[in-house]
Amino acid sequence: MEQRSSRDGRQAEHSATVSLLNLDRPKPHNEEAEVAVLGAMLLSPEAAATGMGMLNFEGAFYRAAHQTLFSAICELCSGKTGDSGVDVVVLSDHLERTGRLDEVGGRSYIMQLMDSVPTAAHIEHYAQIVRQNAILRRIIGACTDMVQKCYDTDEDVQVLLDDVEQKIFDVAGMNQSKDVQQIKDLMVDAIEYLDKLSNQDASVLGLRTGYDFDRLITGLRPGELFVLAARPSIGKTALALNMASNIALSAEHPGVGFFSLEMPAQQLVLRMICGLAKVSLGEFKNRTLSNARWRDTLEACQTLQQANIVIDDTGAIDILELRAKARRMCSKYQTKVIFIDYLQLIQAHVNHNASRENEVAKISGSLKAMAKELNVPVVVLAQLNRMAEQGEKPKLSHLRESGAIEQDADVVALLHREREKQQNMTDDNVGLNSELIIAKNRNGGTGTTEMLFFPKYTRFENKAQIPDSDIPSGV
């Protein structure tokens, strides 16, 4: 009895939702604008090009006959040469030969289209009305589908959330259209860009990390996936935090997002404070911190407090949840770069029989897709396998668990230092020789940058900027 009551309650709630959605109501459309668009496209080749540029997506027209006519005009225009355009005779013949003439209302309806609009001059206005209504219909369809899935789906809720957010982003992208451009019109901008690039103008460079390897990679650029890989305890988290704080504290103060799957947020903040103030946590534990060093620490805290840095320390986060949170970071906090520590700790929705390589490949591909979708650089840390410790220096082939990481990444940087030779050093005020090897750079050259690592306060510095007295010899 209770089961039937519960089932009846769910059915009543579902019926109420359907009633609220009012699915029988006609969806937004403007038939006059659709007719005007098609008529203008038949009157002028230029109008036809404009219409195709603004409305060449599925479901642009509400009436099926209008969508069929639009598709037929596009088919004819794509196969034509010259500027003769498409007239009633050509269009009617094409529709008749493809068996679609009757479904659009015959030749008489096509003639009515041409008679309905006196001039093609207002094609952009007509097409914009049709486009906006198509977007509204797409939103309604997406929302309806979401509601129905929420009632009926057996999928994991994280999969459903990612699907919902992706559909909203897809609809938002419909409202952005670009016209074709001739190369001669782009040449002035191209020359100006090259001139600024040669002069290291910040306006055309990616986000500057504050390290010498910026010259090799031209900064962290939107839409690119930057992989920072190393063996454990080499300092990749420290370098990532240094890069993040350098970016956030630069003159432009861009927003920085940091996903930490390994360390709690408080520990990351302490590391950033120590790195910026150049103090050691040991000085606090041993109560050896001078008043001057305390002032440096407080100053570092005040500086970091003004930075636009957001941290998510969810452990073993799922890739779908990570992407959803990254979207919200970019939307709410104007995040311009995302750091992830680290790739092999991310979970993925894959078949139970899938190998770990397939899982990592899916994660890597999703991170690259996220960088392109959000148009921000994504810096992801990764582990190297044990083979990296058997040779002199790490290589791309040492990326752990999947060659897809190398394939998806735009830049792969391998952090290296002689850990075994350095572990017996007693002077912790001296920096440890390190190298950042740019092993892959899709849009530039490769090479090696020399750095110094100060484990005392978990900070990397450019070696060229450090006095010789702070540089160890023989390691």
N, C-alpha and C positions, 0 to 999 in steps of 0.2 A: 504493500500500500504506500509506504514511504517512498519507495523507488519510483512508483508511478507519479506520485505527487511531485517529486523532484524533476522528473522528465517533463511533466506538464508545465512546470515552472520555467524550465529552460526554453521550451517551445514558445511559451507566451512571451518570454523576454526576447527571443529571436524575432517573433512576429512584430513586436513593438519596435525593434530596431529597424526592420525592413520598412515598417510604416513611417518611421521617422526619416529614413533616407528618401522616402517617396520616389522609389525607383521607376514608377510609371509616368512620372513627370517628364516632359520633353527636355533633353539636355540642351545647354546653351548653344545657340546657332543663329546665324543671320543669313537667310536664304537669298535676300537681295544682294548682299555683299558677295556671296559665292557666285551668283549669276554674273555680277559685274566683273569679277576677277576673270572668269572664263571668257566672257565677251571681250574684255580688254586684251587677253592673250591671243584671241583670234584676230583682233584688229592690228596688232603691232608686234613685230619680232622682239623689240626692246621690252615691251610689256610681258611677253611670254618668258623672256629671260628673268625678269624681275619676279614674276610669279613662281617660277621654278626655284629660284634662289630662296624665297621666303616660305614656301609651302611644300617643299619636297620631302615630306615625312608621312608616315602612315596615319590615316585618320584625319587628315587636315580638313576634309570637307565632311559636313554632316550628312548630306544626301549621298547615297551610294552612287547614283547616276552622275553626280557632279565629280565624285572621286574618280570614277571610270573615265570621264571626259578629260579630267586633268592628267591622269596617267597616260592616256592616249596622246595628248598634246606633247607630253614629255618624251614619249617614245619617238614621236615623229621629229621633234626638235633635235634629239640626240643623234638621229641618223641623217640629218640634213647638213648641207654645206651652203654657205652664202647667207644672205639676209632676206630671203623671199618669204619667210614666215610660214604659218600653217593657216590655210583657209578652210571654208566650209566643205568644199568638194573633196579636198585631200583628207580632211578629218573623217568625213562620212565614209569615204571609200575604205580608209584604214579600219574603222570600226566594223564595217560590213564584212570585210575579209577576215577579221578576227572574231566574228560572231557576236559582237557586242552592240551593234547599232540599235536593235530593238530595246535593249535594256536601258538605254539613255533617252529614249523617247523619239528616236528616228531623226531624219533630216530636218523635219519641221522644227523640232526643239532646238537643234543646233542653230538654225536660222534665227530663232527667237533670241538666242544668247547674243548674237551679233547686234540685233536690233535693240537690245535692252540697254546698251551703254553707248552714248554718242561719241565718247573719246576715251583713249587709253591713258590719258595723262595722269589720272588719279589711281593708277593700279596699286601703288604702295599703300595708300590709305585703305583701299578695299581689302588688299591682302592682309594688312595688319588686323583688321576686324575679324577676318576668317581665322587668322592665326591665334588671336587671343581667345576666341571661342573654342578652338581646338584644344588649347592648353587647359581651359576650364573643364572641358569634357575629360581630358586625360587625368586631371586632379580628381574629378568625381569617380572615374573608373578605378583609379589607384586606391582611393579611400574606401570605396565599396568592396574592393577585393581584400583590403586589409581587414575590414570588419568581418567579412565572411570567413577569412582565414583564422581570425581570433576565435571564432566559434567552433570551427570545424577542423583546424589543423592538428596533426599529430607530431609536427616538427618541434625541434628544440626551440625554446623561446628566444635564444640568442640568434639562431638562424632567421627566425621571423623578424626580430628587431632589425637585423642587418638588411633584410629584404625590404622592410618598410622604409628605412632611411635611404636605401639606394634608389627606390622608386621616386622618393621626393626629390633627390638630387637629379635624377633623370628628367623629371618634369621641369625643374628649375633650369636645366640646361637647354630646354626647348625655347626659352625666351631669349636666347643669345644666338644671333645669326650674323654671318659675315658675308660680304659680297666678294666676288673675285677681284683680284688686283693684278694689274700688268706690272711686269718686272721693271719697266722704266719708271713707274711711279714709286717703286720701292728702293730705287738705287740711291737716292739722296740719303734716306734713312740708313741704308746699309753702310755707306761711306762714313756717315757721322758716327755710327756704332763702332766701326773699325778704328776710327780716330780716337774715340774715347777709350776703347779697349787698349790701344797702344800706349795711352797716357795713364792707364790704371785708374780711370775715372770710376768712382764708387757707384755711380748710377747705372752702369752696365755690368758690374761684377756681381757675383753671388755674395751671400752673407760671409763676412770675413771672420775667420776663426781666431785670428791673432797670432797664427803660426806661419812659419816660412813656407809651408807646403801650399799656402793659398796661391802662391805664384804658379804652381803646377796645375792646380785644379780650377783656378779662377774663382775661388770661393764656392760655397754651397749654393747650388742653383735650384730654383723651383722645379718641382716635378722629377728631380733626380734622386736615386737611391744610392747612398754612400755607406759602404760596408767597412767598418773598422774591426779588424780581426787580430787576435793574438792568443797565445797560450795563457792559461790561468796565472794570475799574480804577476803579470808583466806591467799592468797599469792601464788597461784599456778603459776601465770605468773612470779612473782619475783623469785621463786625457779627455774623455767625453764630457765630464763635468767642467773641466777647464775650458773646453770649446764652448759649452753651453753658457757659462758665466761670461766669457769674453764677448760672445754675441749679444747677450742680454744687456751688458753694460757698455756696449758701443754707443756711438753718438746718436744713432737712429732709435735705440732701445726697442728692437723688435721683440715680439713675444716668443718665448721658448717653452716647448712642452717636453717633459721628460717622463718616460715610462720606465720604472725600475722594478723588474721582476725578481731581483735578487736581494736588494737592500731596502730597508725601510726609509721613508722620506726623511725622517729626522736625521738619520746617519748621513744621507746625501747632503743635507743642509750644513751639518757640521763639517763635512769635507770641503764644501765650497767656502765656508768661512775661513777655515784653516789655510786653504790654498790661496785665498785672496789676501789674508793678513800675513801669510808666511809664518805661521806659528804651528806648533805641534800640540796635539791633544795630550801628549806626555807631559808637557809643561804645566798643564792644568792639573793632571793627576798627581804630579810630583810637587806641585805648589812652588815651581821655580820660575813662574812667569813674572817678569818685571812690570812695573807700572806703565812704562812706555809701550810694552808689548800688549798690555791690556787695552790701552788706548787704540793701538792698531787693530785689535780684535773688534772693539766696539765700533770703530770707523768702518771696518769691513761689514759688520752686521747692518749698519745704517745704509751703506751703499747697496748691499744685496736686497735690503727691504724695499728699495725703490725699483728693483728689477721686475720685469713682467715674466716671471718663471712660474709655471704650474707643474706640479709633480703628481703622478699617479703611481702608487707603489703596490698595486694589486699583483699578488704572486700568481704564477702559472695562468696568466690571463689568456683567454681565448682570442684568436685572431679577429673574429667577428666583433667581439666586445671591444677590442683594442681599436678597430677601425671606427666603431660608433663613438667611442670616447674622443678619438682624434678629431672627428668631425665637429663635435661639440667644443673642443678646445679651440679650433680655428674659428668657429662661429662666435663663441662667447668671449674668448680672451685674445682674439686677433693673433693667434699663434702663427709664426712665420717659419718655424723649423721644429721638427720633432725628433727627439732622441729616444732610442729603445735599447735597454740593457737587460737581457740580450736575446738574440734570435732563437737559440735552441731551447729556451725556456717557454716560448709561446706555444700554446696548444692550438690544434686545428681540427676541424670537423672532417674526418676522412673515414673511409671504410675500415672496419676492424682488421681486415686482411691486408690493408695497405702497409707498405714498408715505411720505415722511419725516413728514408730518402724521399719518398713521395710526400710525406707529411711536411718535411722541411721545404720541399719544392713548392708546395701549395702556399706555405707561409711566406716564402720569399716572393712569389708572384703576387700575392695579396698586398705585400708592403710596397712593391713597385706600383701596383695599381692605385694604392692609396696616395702615394706621392703625386701621381698624375692627376688623380681626382681632386685632391685638395690644393694642387699647385704649390706645394711647399717641399723643400728638401727633407728627406727622411734619413737620419743617421742611425743605422742599426749596428750594434756590436755583435760579434760572432766569435765562436771558439775555433781555434785551429786544432787539427788532430796531432797525435803524438809524433808523427813523422816530422813535424816542424822542429823538434828538438834533436833530431838525429843528423841534420845537415848544418851548414854554416848559417844560413838565413832562411826564413820561411818563404814559401812560394804559393801561387794561387791554388795549386793542386792540394795544398794542405788544409783548405777550407773543409771543415768537418761536416760530414753526413750528406752533402749534396752539391753537385756541380751546378745546380740551378741557381745557387747564390751568385756564383761568378757570372752566370749568363744574365741574370736579372739586374745586377748592379751596374750603375753608370760609373762608379768609382769604387775600387777596392784598395784599401790602405792596410798594410800589414805592419803592426807595431812589434819591434824587435829590440831586445837587449840581452847581454850575456849574463843571465841571472845567476848561473853557477859561479862564474868568476867574480861576481859582485857581492855575493851573499856574505863574504867574510870581511867586507870593508867595515871599519870601525868608526870612521868619521862621517856621521850622518848629516853634516852640514855641506858635504861635497855632493854635487850632482852626479848621477850615474849616466854614462854614455848610452844613448838610445837612438834608434833609427825609425823613421816612419817611411816605409817603402810604398810608394804609389805604384802598385803592380798592374792596375788596370785603370784607364781613364778614357771613357768612350769619346769625349770631346776635347781631348788634349793629350799632352805627353805624359810619360811616366818618369820616375826618378826617385831619389832618396833624399830625405831631409834629416839632418842631424839635430838631435834634441838632447836635453839633459832632464833626468827625472830626479826629483827631490822627494824620496819616500817619507821623509820626516813630516812634510806637510802636503803630501800627495799632489805635487804640482809639477807640470812639465814646463820647460822654458826653451826658447830658441837658443841653441848652443852658441851661435854667433854673437849673442847679446850678453853672454855670461863672462865675467873676468876669468883669466886663465887659472887664477888661484882656486877657483871653485870647480875646476874641471879635473877629474882624476886622471892619472897616467897609467898606461899599461892595461886598461880594460876598455 
